[in-house]
Every structure is written in C-alpha cells, then in structure tokens.
Amino acid sequence: MKRTQTLAVSLAERLCRPQRIGVFGHRGVGKTTLLTMLYREAVGGRLPELRLAAADARTADYLSDKVLQLEAGHPLPATLGETELRFHLYYRGVRLDLLFKDYQGEHVALGREEPIRDFLRDCDAVWLCLDAPVAEAPGPCLQAQQEVEQIVEDYLVAQLPGTPPRPMALALTKADLLPSDPSSVNEVINRHFRMTRHTLELHCPQHGLFAVSSLGGPMPTASESVKPFAPRPVGLATPLIWLVESLQTQDEARLNQLWNLPGNHVPLLERCVASFARRYPGTPATVAFQRRLRELRQKRLRRRTFAGAVAAACMLLSLWTYDALGQQRASRFEAANAGDPVAVRQNWLSYQTWHPTRNLLRPSAAQVERQRLRELDERIHAKQYADRLAELRHHANDPDADAETVWQELQSFHRDFPEHDVDSAWQHFRAALKERRDAERERRAEQAFAELERTGEQGALSARIEQADRFLRDFAGTMRESEVRRRRAACLLRLDERDIESARAYSAGQPLNFQTRRERYQRYLERHPDGAFAKEANEALKNIDADWDKHDFRAVRDHFQANPGDVKELQVRCRSYLAVHPQGRFRDSARDVLRWTERVTQPGEYRVVLKSGSFDRKVAYFFSRGPSLSVEIEVNGVRYGPSNIVARNYQPEWNYEFPRRVRWKLGDTVRIVITDNYYWNRRVADISSDQSEPVSMRWLSGEVNSGTNSLTFESDFTMPTMPKIE
C-alpha cells in the first residue's frame, strides 16, 4: 500500500509540475544555438501553428543577447554554467509549461558526475543531440553514443516500476552538412549511430528521429567578405511538434496509470485532471478524463450516502435499544420500591438524564412521563404532609418541649402546606399552640426585663443600648416593649450628647488640627446618622473645610507677597495645597502661581515700553532751560536702547518701545541708566537691582524711583493676582 501511495504521489507531481525537457549533447553539438533559434523562429511566427514564448524575464534576457549575436554573424561562445530556461509552448490549443537547462557540454562526458545528470535523469522528455560531423570520426562517434547510452541507463535505474517510458528523440544537428534526401538521414543513422537507434527502439516506444539545422549553413569567417548574415534554419518545427505529441501521449498514459492504481486517489485525480485540462483543453482525452472524474465523484457520493444511511439506521436502532432497556430497568425499580416514591422519582429523573433521545421515535411518551412524574410528586407531597404533621403533634403534646420552637415548626409547616390550613380542628390546634407560645414568651420577656433593670445606670451606655436592642428583637410585641423602647431612646440621647460634646471640645482646643477635627465630627455622624446633632455636625464639617482651605492658601499668599523670588518654596506650598484641597476655593489661584514660577525660571522675551518720567529741577544745568533726557536699560549684561531724547522737559513723555524684546529669567539683574544729552552726555541716574530683588523684571512693568526722580515702564510681564481671603 505504501508503494502504491508513493507511485501515486510521484505520478501526480509529474502531471502537475512544469514539463522538464532535457537537451543532451557534448561540447560544440549546438545545444545553445538550437534553443536560441527555436525561440527566435517560434516566437517570430516563422514556425506555422507554433509559438514558444519566454516564461520569465531571466529567460528572455538570456536568449535576446544570443539572438542578437547570431543575427550579427557572430558565433555563440561556449556555455560555462547551468542556466534554467522557462518557456510556454503553444500548438493547436495545447499550452505546455517547459523547463530546459543550458549547460557546459563537458559535464555529460563519460565518467563525469555533475548536477546536470540528475536533471537529465528526472526529465519528462529528452532530445539526444548528435552532430553530423562526428559521424565521420569513428572514435568521437563511438564516445558520443556511449554517453547517450549512459544517460539512458541513468534513467532506467531511476524509473519507478510500472510508469510509462520516457519519450526520447535522436536529433542530428548541423543537418545542412548532410544530403538533402531524407533517405540519406536514415542511412547515416543506420551506418554511424546504430547503437543509439537500437537503444531507443528497445527502451523508448515513443522515440523520434529527425535532423535539424539551426543556422542553415556555416557562418562567415573573418577572412571572408563582410556581408549580412541571415540564418536559414531547417527542420525546427519537427522537434517541437514531436515534443507536444509525445508529452500528451505520456500524460495520458500517466493519468490512466494513476486511475488504475488501487486505493482512493480522488484528490490527486482532481488535481491531475485539472492540470491535464489546462495543458490540453478541448481534446478528446480531456473530455474523457473529465467525464470519468464526474462519474467517480458521483460513485463516491452514492457510496458515502449509502454508508451514511446505514450508519444512521444503526445509530437509531442502537438508541432505541438503549432507551428501551433503560425504561425497562426504571419500571422494574418502581415496582420493587413502591413504598419509596422519592427514590422512584429520583430514578426516573436519572433515566431522563441518561436517555435524552428516549422520545425521539415516540413523541407521545413524553406526555406519559410528565403524568407519571406529577403522580409521584403528589404521592411524595402527601407522604411528607403526613410525616410532618405527626411529628408536629408529637412535639405539641410534649409538655417539656420548647413552645417557641414548636411554634416555629408550625409556621414552617404552614408555609410548606398552606392548602391544609382550612378545617376547624386545625384552627383550634393552632390557637392552642399560639396561646401556649405567647404565655411562654411573656414569661421570658419578664426575665429579660428584670435583667435589664438590674443593669440600671451602672452599665455602659453602649452595653445598655445593645441589651435593649436584643430585648426588642427577641420579645417584640410583649407588654414590656414600650418601656424598653423609652429607655433605649434615653440612652441614645445621652450617648449622642456625649459624642457631640467630645467633638466640640476638641475643635475648640485644637483649631488648627483640621484633619483630626473632621475625624471627630465624622465619627459622630457614623455613630449617629440620624442623631439630634447631625445637622450641627454637618455644618461643622463644612466650616472646618472652609477654614482649612483659607489657612493653607494664606500660607501661599503670604510667602508670595514677602518672597516672590523663592519659587521652590512657592511650588512646594502650592502643590501641597492642591493635594489637600483638589476642589478648594483657591485652586485656580494656586495653579496660576505654579504656572508663573515655571515660566519665570526659564528665559523669556518681553515687550518693554518706556512711558514717562518725573525729575527734580536740580538734574539740569543752571543756565539750561531743562534736561534733554534719554533712557537705556541693561538686563543680565545685555543693553537695550537708548531711547529717543525728549528735549528740555522735567516731565518727559517718551512712549518709546524698545525694538528688541527684553530677554529675562528669575535672578537676572536690571540696570536703568538716565542720560542728559545737553551738549554733552551727562549721567543723571544709574539704578541697578541686586540679589535681594530676584524678580527685577517688575521694575520694567511699573514705576521706578531714584530719590525724587521716577520713571514709568510698561511691559507684558505680569505677576499673579492674589485673591482676597476673608
């Protein structure tokens, strides 16, 4: 069976892959020239009904160079390596994918083991190329035939038993050197290549014999006159036509052999028939194979349908037998355990679980099962009623039985069997039992109340409240219930007052411990959610949150107003405020301060405008009519200005915007130089900031004073505005 599978896979692979064609020949026999001219003639339409197209760009590039060399009259150089050539061969509707290999002729010489021999051994068809000139040399002629014989032997060794023999043809190249009479070709073959002909006749029923001339004559030598060379090939159509016919015959034989192999090879046959139909569309063999495939599919479908029907019938019969045996066992169990309806019902439920298909063939049996289960449920209910009632009467008649326990049993019985609470005897029984239970309950309530009174004022409030709750839970509806409720309410009020007073006292003594103050009032609300002081506690929580919010932000504001340049401490206080008060009243102001500290710590560019000034009359010379002032500023060593000059004025109005934007960051110094330009430049004032003024940019955003003199600037540098805190 394994050998059959191997043979089937091998046949399918050869039927579906591109056809491998071997071109055997020693060096100089004309293999490359033959393939080149076959491509040139077939693709150019010079071979009727034949077309040989390159299947990939590599093949087209390889052959185009060689076609140009031959048409230019240059002989082809010797082939030095192996090259795969892929073609599409078209002939009368047939389309074949062909794979050739061009190689160095020395690789097939006797005694050589080269990779090309593996390719020739595995080919689907072979052209054995022998050239006519070698026929006149006995030694080379014998050696060439021995090489052919070795190729045939390689194939015969690798051939699987039972596979169709491979087509091989003897092609005499350079046939232009032979007489034109066809009988002379046979005479040359019989006289010089008898060994090869005998081998083909014995091992290759599909062999061929033909002579070809790729160029139609010798190429001109360099010493001859220069004239255009036009190849005139002869007999090139014959090898291609033989190849198409032989491959089709071989594929038909392979497909027939695959069909006749034992075993189920339908998937392989489907692939192979589809491949055969692509190669030989519309041929009688294709139509016949497709018809056989349809018949095979129909046969397989009928066989599978029949097998499925038999399997279904067997399954139905098995299920019916299985269910019938299960029902028989359940019926026997019911007959043997008629006094135990609970066990019988459980057995029938188990039967239903293990036999889900029991009613598949008998739909009416489902109604019978439901009726049987209803009857069993009624029997079980009646039996349980009788057993429970007998047990209840037994406990009720026992003088030592606990009345409360018996009453709870009665309530449970009533819930489980409400339909039996109708007759007068039952009502009398229930009333007597209730009277006995109420009397017992009042007695226990008096004992519990006496215990509550003994505790008195000495017990802790929480313990007294818990004791009262336990009394109300156990003895609700008794005569002492109202008194216990009054005492409980009094204890709750005292506990309420004690807890609120504790929160008030702590809040008054520790006004800045906001978190602990909140926890005290929150604890009160958790203990007394509906207490008398719940409203006061909620108001206190709101006030604590507001005071805490103002206290924490006041620390931010005060530090900013006192030390605006201490950005690290400002950032710590702002982030602490936002962490504690994410929804605080001043959260936006805290975020503004944070953004401002981040902005001023990085170099920024600001627009600065010199607006006006006010100067004492002493700044001008005695004999002048007033100073002609200009202003120059210097920020972190970079000078800006000077401004324009306002002549002879003690209240100058410059309105001068410095052309370059002032570049400043926190800590940079600012220097303002005022110059009187009356005939010669005289420095009137020189004002500089120092380390105590890290936010020196404020000088360029408002009024700057130097003694009795002042300047007014305007810029887009701003300081955060602090809100008012009540």
C-alpha positions in Angstrom: 0.0 0.0 0.0 2.9 2.4 0.9 4.5 1.7 -2.5 1.2 2.5 -4.3 0.9 5.8 -2.4 4.5 6.7 -3.3 3.8 5.9 -7.0 0.6 7.9 -7.0 2.3 11.0 -5.5 5.1 10.7 -8.0 2.7 10.5 -10.9 0.7 13.4 -9.6 3.8 15.5 -9.2 4.9 14.9 -12.7 1.4 15.6 -14.1 1.1 18.9 -12.3 4.6 20.4 -12.4 6.2 22.2 -15.5 7.4 19.6 -18.1 11.2 19.1 -17.8 12.9 18.7 -21.2 16.5 17.6 -21.4 18.8 18.6 -24.3 21.7 16.1 -24.2 24.8 16.8 -26.2 28.6 17.1 -25.9 30.5 20.3 -26.3 30.0 22.0 -29.7 27.0 20.0 -30.7 24.9 23.2 -30.9 22.6 22.9 -27.9 22.5 26.7 -27.1 22.2 27.6 -30.7 19.3 25.1 -31.2 17.4 26.6 -28.1 18.1 30.2 -29.3 16.9 29.6 -32.8 13.8 27.6 -31.7 12.9 30.7 -29.6 13.7 33.1 -32.4 11.7 31.2 -35.1 8.7 30.1 -32.9 8.2 33.5 -31.2 8.6 35.3 -34.5 5.8 33.3 -36.3 8.1 31.5 -38.7 7.0 28.1 -37.5 3.3 27.6 -38.5 0.9 27.0 -35.6 3.8 27.0 -33.1 4.7 29.7 -30.6 7.5 29.4 -28.0 7.4 32.3 -25.5 9.8 33.1 -22.7 8.0 32.5 -19.3 10.1 34.8 -17.3 12.4 37.9 -17.7 15.6 35.9 -17.0 14.9 33.6 -19.9 14.0 36.5 -22.2 17.2 38.4 -21.3 19.4 35.3 -21.7 18.1 34.5 -25.2 17.8 38.0 -26.5 21.5 38.5 -26.2 22.2 35.3 -28.1 19.7 36.1 -30.9 21.4 39.4 -31.5 24.8 37.7 -31.7 23.7 35.2 -34.2 21.9 37.8 -36.4 25.1 39.8 -36.3 27.0 36.8 -37.7 28.9 36.1 -34.5 29.2 32.5 -33.3 28.0 31.9 -29.8 30.7 31.4 -27.1 30.9 28.2 -25.2 28.4 27.8 -22.3 30.3 27.8 -19.0 27.5 27.4 -16.4 24.0 25.9 -15.9 21.0 28.2 -16.7 17.3 27.5 -16.3 15.2 28.5 -19.3 11.4 28.5 -18.9 9.1 28.6 -21.9 5.4 28.5 -22.7 4.8 26.3 -25.8 1.5 26.7 -27.8 0.4 24.4 -30.5 -3.2 23.9 -31.8 -4.8 24.9 -28.4 -2.2 23.0 -26.4 -0.3 25.0 -23.8 2.7 23.5 -22.1 5.0 24.9 -19.4 8.5 23.8 -20.3 11.7 23.9 -18.3 15.1 23.5 -20.1 18.6 23.7 -18.8 21.5 25.1 -20.9 24.9 23.7 -19.6 28.5 23.0 -20.4 28.9 20.1 -22.7 31.9 18.6 -20.9 29.6 17.8 -17.9 27.9 14.9 -19.7 31.2 13.2 -20.7 31.8 9.6 -19.7 32.9 9.4 -16.0 31.7 12.9 -15.0 29.2 13.2 -12.1 27.7 16.7 -12.4 24.3 18.1 -11.2 23.1 18.2 -14.8 23.0 14.4 -14.9 20.4 14.5 -12.0 18.3 16.9 -14.1 18.5 14.7 -17.2 17.7 11.6 -15.2 14.4 13.3 -13.9 13.3 14.8 -17.3 9.9 14.1 -18.9 11.4 14.0 -22.4 14.9 14.2 -23.9 16.5 15.3 -27.1 19.7 13.4 -27.8 21.7 15.8 -29.9 24.5 14.3 -32.1 26.1 16.4 -34.8 26.6 15.2 -38.4 30.4 15.9 -38.5 31.1 13.4 -35.7 29.7 10.6 -37.8 32.8 10.7 -40.0 35.1 10.2 -36.9 34.8 6.7 -35.6 36.3 7.4 -32.2 34.3 10.5 -31.3 31.2 8.9 -32.8 31.5 5.8 -30.5 32.2 8.0 -27.5 29.1 10.2 -28.2 26.9 7.1 -28.4 28.3 5.7 -25.2 27.5 9.0 -23.5 23.9 8.6 -24.8 23.8 5.0 -23.6 24.9 6.2 -20.1 22.1 8.8 -20.0 19.5 6.1 -20.9 20.9 3.8 -18.2 20.7 6.5 -15.6 17.0 7.0 -16.4 16.2 3.2 -16.4 17.8 2.8 -13.0 15.7 5.7 -11.5 12.5 4.8 -13.3 9.7 3.6 -11.0 8.3 0.2 -12.0 5.1 0.4 -13.9 5.5 4.0 -15.0 5.2 4.9 -18.7 8.6 5.0 -20.6 10.0 8.5 -21.2 9.9 9.9 -24.8 13.4 10.4 -26.2 14.4 11.5 -29.7 17.7 11.5 -31.7 18.3 14.9 -33.2 21.1 15.2 -35.8 22.3 18.8 -35.6 24.1 20.7 -38.4 22.0 18.7 -40.9 23.0 21.2 -43.6 26.1 19.1 -44.0 24.0 16.1 -44.9 22.5 15.3 -48.3 19.0 16.8 -48.7 17.5 13.4 -49.5 15.5 12.1 -46.4 16.6 8.6 -47.0 20.2 9.7 -46.6 19.4 10.7 -43.0 18.2 7.2 -42.2 21.3 5.8 -43.9 23.6 8.0 -41.8 21.8 6.9 -38.6 21.9 3.2 -39.6 25.6 3.3 -40.6 27.0 5.6 -37.8 24.5 5.7 -34.9 23.2 2.2 -34.9 23.9 1.7 -31.2 21.8 4.8 -30.3 19.0 3.8 -32.6 18.8 0.2 -31.2 18.7 1.6 -27.6 15.8 3.9 -28.4 13.8 1.2 -30.3 14.3 -1.2 -27.3 13.6 1.2 -24.3 11.6 4.1 -25.8 8.4 3.2 -27.7 7.8 6.9 -28.2 11.2 7.8 -29.8 11.8 10.1 -32.7 14.5 10.6 -35.3 15.0 13.9 -37.1 17.6 16.2 -38.5 17.8 19.9 -37.8 20.0 22.8 -38.9 19.8 25.8 -36.6 21.6 28.2 -39.0 21.1 26.6 -42.4 24.8 26.8 -43.2 28.2 27.8 -41.9 28.8 31.3 -40.5 31.2 33.6 -42.5 34.7 33.7 -41.2 36.7 36.9 -40.6 38.7 36.5 -43.8 35.6 36.3 -46.0 34.0 39.4 -47.4 31.8 41.3 -45.0 28.1 40.8 -45.8 24.9 40.5 -43.7 24.4 37.0 -42.3 20.8 35.7 -42.4 20.2 32.4 -40.6 18.2 29.9 -42.6 17.2 27.2 -40.1 15.8 23.9 -41.4 13.5 21.4 -39.6 13.0 23.3 -36.4 9.2 22.7 -36.3 9.7 18.9 -36.2 11.2 18.7 -32.6 8.5 20.9 -31.1 5.6 19.1 -32.8 7.1 15.7 -31.7 7.5 17.1 -28.2 3.9 18.2 -27.9 2.5 14.9 -29.2 4.9 12.8 -27.1 4.2 14.7 -23.9 0.4 14.5 -24.5 0.7 10.7 -25.0 2.9 10.3 -21.9 0.5 12.5 -19.8 -2.5 10.3 -20.9 -0.6 7.2 -20.0 0.4 8.6 -16.6 -3.2 9.7 -15.8 -4.5 6.3 -16.9 -2.0 4.6 -14.7 -3.0 6.8 -11.7 -6.6 6.0 -12.4 -5.9 2.2 -12.3 -3.9 2.3 -9.1 -5.7 0.7 -6.1 -6.8 3.0 -3.3 -8.7 6.2 -3.0 -6.9 8.9 -5.0 -9.7 11.2 -5.8 -8.0 14.4 -4.6 -4.9 13.6 -6.6 -7.1 12.7 -9.6 -8.9 16.1 -9.3 -5.6 18.0 -9.3 -4.2 16.0 -12.2 -7.3 16.2 -14.4 -7.4 20.0 -13.8 -3.7 20.2 -14.8 -4.3 18.0 -17.9 -7.3 20.2 -18.9 -5.1 23.3 -18.7 -2.5 21.7 -20.9 -4.7 20.1 -23.5 -8.1 21.9 -23.4 -10.9 20.6 -25.5 -9.0 17.4 -26.6 -11.0 14.1 -26.7 -8.7 12.8 -23.9 -9.5 15.8 -21.7 -13.3 15.3 -22.2 -13.0 11.6 -21.4 -11.0 12.2 -18.2 -13.4 14.9 -17.0 -16.3 12.5 -17.7 -14.6 9.7 -15.8 -13.9 12.1 -12.9 -17.6 13.2 -12.7 -18.6 9.5 -12.7 -16.1 8.8 -9.9 -17.4 11.7 -7.8 -20.9 10.5 -8.3 -20.0 7.0 -7.4 -18.1 8.2 -4.3 -21.1 10.4 -3.3 -23.5 7.4 -3.7 -21.2 5.2 -1.7 -20.9 7.8 1.1 -24.6 8.4 1.1 -25.3 4.7 1.4 -22.7 4.4 4.2 -24.2 7.4 6.0 -27.7 6.0 5.7 -26.6 2.6 7.1 -24.7 4.3 9.9 -27.8 6.4 10.7 -30.0 3.4 10.8 -27.6 1.5 13.0 -27.4 4.5 15.3 -31.2 4.8 15.5 -31.5 1.1 16.3 -28.9 1.3 19.0 -30.5 4.4 20.5 -33.9 2.7 20.5 -32.5 -0.4 22.1 -30.5 1.6 24.7 -33.7 3.7 25.7 -35.9 0.6 25.8 -33.5 -1.2 28.2 -33.3 1.9 30.4 -37.1 2.3 30.6 -37.4 -1.4 31.4 -34.9 -1.1 34.3 -36.7 2.1 35.6 -40.1 0.3 35.5 -38.7 -2.7 37.5 -37.2 -0.3 40.1 -40.6 1.4 40.5 -42.3 -1.9 41.1 -39.7 -3.0 43.6 -39.8 0.3 45.6 -43.5 1.2 45.5 -43.3 2.4 49.1 -40.5 4.9 48.5 -41.8 7.5 46.0 -38.8 9.8 46.5 -36.4 7.1 45.3 -38.6 6.2 42.4 -38.9 9.8 41.3 -35.1 10.2 41.5 -34.6 7.1 39.5 -36.9 8.3 36.7 -35.1 11.7 36.6 -31.8 9.8 36.3 -33.3 7.8 33.4 -34.3 11.1 31.7 -30.8 12.4 32.1 -29.0 9.4 30.7 -31.5 8.9 27.9 -32.1 12.3 26.2 -33.2 10.6 22.9 -35.9 8.4 24.5 -38.8 10.3 23.0 -37.2 10.8 19.6 -39.1 7.9 18.0 -42.1 8.1 20.4 -43.3 11.7 20.9 -46.4 10.6 22.8 -44.2 9.0 25.5 -43.2 12.5 26.8 -46.7 13.2 28.0 -46.9 9.8 29.7 -43.6 10.7 31.5 -44.9 14.1 32.7 -48.1 12.5 34.0 -46.1 9.8 35.9 -43.9 12.5 37.5 -46.9 14.5 38.5 -48.4 11.5 40.2 -45.1 10.8 42.0 -44.9 14.4 43.2 -48.4 14.2 44.6 -47.6 11.0 46.5 -44.4 12.5 47.8 -46.2 15.6 49.0 -48.9 13.6 50.7 -46.3 11.4 52.5 -44.3 14.4 53.6 -47.5 16.1 54.9 -48.4 13.1 57.0 -44.9 12.6 58.4 -44.5 16.3 59.3 -48.0 16.6 60.9 -47.4 13.5 63.0 -44.0 15.0 64.2 -45.6 18.4 64.9 -48.4 16.8 67.0 -45.9 14.8 68.9 -43.9 17.9 69.8 -47.0 19.9 70.7 -48.2 17.2 73.1 -44.8 17.0 74.8 -45.0 19.3 78.0 -41.2 19.6 78.1 -40.9 20.9 74.5 -40.0 24.5 74.0 -43.1 26.4 73.0 -41.2 28.9 70.7 -39.5 26.0 68.9 -42.8 24.2 68.4 -44.4 27.5 67.1 -41.6 27.9 64.6 -42.2 24.3 63.4 -45.9 25.2 63.0 -45.1 28.3 60.9 -42.7 26.2 58.7 -45.4 23.6 58.3 -47.9 26.2 57.3 -45.6 27.7 54.7 -44.9 24.2 53.2 -48.6 23.0 53.3 -50.8 26.1 53.1 -53.7 24.1 51.5 -54.4 22.2 54.7 -55.0 25.2 57.0 -58.8 25.1 56.5 -60.6 22.8 58.9 -61.8 23.8 62.4 -59.8 21.1 64.2 -56.6 22.5 62.7 -57.6 26.1 63.7 -58.3 25.0 67.3 -54.9 23.2 67.4 -53.1 26.3 66.0 -54.9 28.7 68.5 -54.0 26.5 71.5 -50.4 26.3 70.4 -50.2 30.1 69.9 -51.6 30.7 73.4 -49.1 28.4 75.0 -46.3 30.1 73.0 -47.4 33.6 73.9 -47.5 32.8 77.6 -44.0 31.3 77.5 -42.8 34.4 75.6 -44.2 36.8 78.2 -42.5 34.9 80.9 -39.2 35.1 79.2 -39.7 38.8 78.5 -40.3 39.5 82.2 -37.0 37.7 83.0 -35.1 39.7 80.3 -36.6 43.0 81.6 -35.6 42.2 85.2 -32.1 41.6 83.9 -32.2 45.0 82.1 -33.3 46.7 85.3 -30.5 45.1 87.3 -28.0 46.7 84.9 -29.5 50.1 85.7 -27.4 53.2 85.5 -24.2 51.3 86.3 -23.7 49.8 82.9 -22.0 51.5 79.9 -24.4 53.3 77.6 -23.4 51.2 74.5 -23.9 47.9 76.5 -27.3 49.1 77.7 -28.4 50.0 74.2 -27.2 46.6 72.9 -29.1 44.8 75.7 -32.3 46.8 74.8 -31.9 46.0 71.1 -31.6 42.3 71.9 -34.8 42.5 74.0 -36.7 44.3 71.2 -35.5 41.7 68.7 -36.4 38.7 70.8 -39.6 39.9 72.5 -41.2 42.3 70.1 -45.0 42.6 70.8 -44.8 41.9 74.6 -46.1 44.2 77.3 -42.6 45.5 78.2 -41.7 46.5 74.7 -42.8 50.2 75.1 -40.9 50.7 78.3 -37.7 49.2 76.8 -38.0 51.5 73.8 -38.3 54.5 76.1 -35.2 53.6 78.0 -33.3 52.9 74.8 -34.2 56.3 73.4 -32.9 57.9 76.6 -29.6 56.1 76.4 -29.2 57.0 72.7 -29.8 60.7 73.6 -27.2 60.7 76.3 -24.7 58.9 74.1 -25.5 61.4 71.3 -24.8 64.4 73.6 -21.6 62.8 74.9 -20.1 62.3 71.4 -21.0 65.7 70.1 -19.6 67.4 73.2 -16.3 65.5 72.6 -16.1 66.8 69.0 -16.9 70.4 70.2 -14.3 70.4 72.9 -11.5 69.1 70.6 -12.4 71.6 67.9 -12.3 74.5 70.4 -9.0 73.4 71.9 -7.2 72.5 68.7 -8.4 74.9 66.0 -5.5 74.2 63.6 -5.7 70.4 63.7 -8.3 70.4 60.8 -7.9 66.7 59.9 -8.5 65.5 63.5 -11.4 67.9 63.9 -13.0 66.5 60.8 -12.5 62.9 62.0 -14.2 63.7 65.4 -17.3 65.1 63.7 -17.3 62.3 61.0 -17.1 59.7 63.7 -20.1 61.2 65.4 -22.1 61.1 62.1 -21.1 57.4 61.6 -22.4 56.5 65.1 -25.5 58.8 65.0 -26.5 59.3 61.3 -30.0 60.4 62.5 -28.8 61.9 65.8 -30.2 65.1 67.3 -27.0 67.0 66.4 -26.5 65.6 62.9 -27.2 69.0 61.3 -24.7 70.7 63.6 -22.1 68.1 62.8 -22.6 68.6 59.0 -22.3 72.4 59.4 -19.2 72.0 61.4 -17.6 69.8 58.7 -18.3 72.5 56.1 -16.8 75.2 58.3 -13.7 73.1 59.0 -13.2 72.6 55.3 -13.5 76.3 54.6 -11.1 77.3 57.4 -8.6 74.6 56.4 -8.8 75.9 52.8 -8.2 79.5 53.8 -5.4 78.6 56.3 -3.4 76.6 53.7 -3.8 79.2 50.9 -3.0 82.1 53.2 0.5 80.4 53.7 0.9 80.5 49.9 -0.2 84.1 49.6 1.9 85.5 52.4 5.0 83.8 51.2 4.4 85.1 47.7 3.9 88.6 48.9 7.0 88.5 51.1 9.4 86.5 48.9 8.1 86.2 45.3 11.6 85.0 44.1 11.6 82.0 46.4 10.0 79.8 43.7 11.0 76.4 45.2 9.1 77.1 48.4 6.2 78.6 46.5 6.0 75.4 44.4 6.1 73.2 47.5 3.3 75.2 49.1 1.1 75.3 46.0 1.4 71.6 45.3 0.7 70.8 49.0 -2.4 73.0 48.9 -3.7 71.3 45.7 -3.0 67.8 47.0 -5.0 68.5 50.2 -7.7 70.7 48.5 -8.2 69.5 44.9 -11.6 71.2 44.9 -10.6 74.1 47.1 -11.8 77.7 46.7 -8.4 79.0 45.7 -7.3 76.1 43.4 -7.2 78.3 40.3 -5.0 80.9 42.0 -2.6 78.2 43.3 -2.3 76.8 39.7 -1.7 80.3 38.4 1.2 80.7 40.9 2.6 77.3 39.9 2.5 78.2 36.2 4.1 81.6 36.9 7.0 80.0 38.8 7.6 77.6 36.0 7.5 80.5 33.4 9.9 82.9 35.2 12.6 80.2 35.9 13.0 79.8 32.1 14.4 82.6 29.9 11.5 84.6 28.3 11.2 87.6 26.0 9.1 90.5 27.0 7.9 93.7 25.3 9.0 96.8 27.2 7.7 100.4 26.7 9.3 103.5 28.4 6.2 105.6 29.1 7.2 108.8 31.1 9.2 110.3 33.9 9.3 112.9 36.6 12.5 114.7 37.5 13.7 117.3 40.0 14.8 120.6 38.6 18.3 120.1 40.1 19.1 117.5 37.4 19.6 120.2 34.7 22.4 122.8 34.4 21.7 126.2 35.9 21.9 128.0 32.6 19.8 125.4 30.6 16.1 125.5 30.1 15.6 121.9 31.2 17.2 118.5 30.7 17.2 116.6 27.4 16.8 113.0 28.7 17.1 109.5 27.2 17.0 106.1 29.0 19.0 103.0 28.4 18.3 99.6 30.1 20.6 96.7 30.7 19.3 93.2 31.6 21.7 90.4 32.6 24.5 92.4 30.9 22.6 92.9 27.6 21.9 96.5 26.7 18.7 97.8 25.1 18.3 101.3 23.8 19.0 104.2 24.3 15.5 105.6 23.9 14.6 108.7 22.0 15.5 112.2 23.5 12.8 114.4 25.0 14.3 117.9 24.9 14.1 120.4 27.8 11.4 118.8 29.9 11.2 117.8 33.5 8.1 115.7 32.9 9.2 113.9 29.7 6.7 111.6 27.8 8.7 109.1 25.8 6.2 106.4 24.8 9.2 104.5 23.4 9.0 100.7 22.8 12.4 99.1 22.8 12.9 97.5 19.3 14.3 94.3 20.7 12.3 92.2 23.2 14.0 92.0 26.6 15.2 88.5 27.5 15.0 87.8 31.2 14.7 85.0 33.7 14.4 84.9 37.5 17.6 86.2 39.2 18.8 88.3 36.2 19.7 91.9 37.2 18.2 95.0 35.7 20.1 98.3 35.3 18.5 101.6 34.2 20.7 104.5 33.1 19.3 108.0 32.6 21.4 110.4 30.5 21.1 114.2 30.0 22.1 114.9 26.4 22.5 118.8 26.7 25.6 119.5 24.6 27.5 116.6 26.2 26.2 113.4 27.7 25.9 113.5 31.4 24.6 110.6 33.5 21.7 111.8 35.7 20.9 108.5 37.4 22.1 104.9 37.4 19.7 102.4 39.1 20.6 98.7 39.5 18.9 95.7 41.1 20.8 93.4 43.4 20.4 89.8 44.8 17.6 90.9 47.2 15.4 91.6 44.2 15.3 88.4 42.1 12.1 89.5 40.3 13.8 92.6 38.9 11.6 92.5 35.9 8.9 94.2 38.0 11.0 97.4 37.6 10.2 97.4 33.8 6.5 96.9 34.5 5.7 99.9 36.6 7.2 102.9 38.4 10.9 103.0 39.4 12.1 105.7 41.9 15.5 107.1 42.5 15.4 109.8 45.1 12.9 112.5 43.9 13.2 111.2 40.3 10.9 108.5 38.9 10.4 106.5 35.6 7.3 104.7 34.4 7.6 101.5 32.3 5.0 99.2 30.8 5.6 95.5 29.7 3.8 92.3 29.1 5.4 90.8 32.2 2.8 90.2 34.9 2.7 89.0 38.4 -0.1 86.6 39.7 -3.0 88.4 41.3 -3.7 87.1 44.8 -7.4 86.8 45.8 -8.8 88.3 49.0 -9.1 85.9 51.9 -11.8 86.8 54.5 
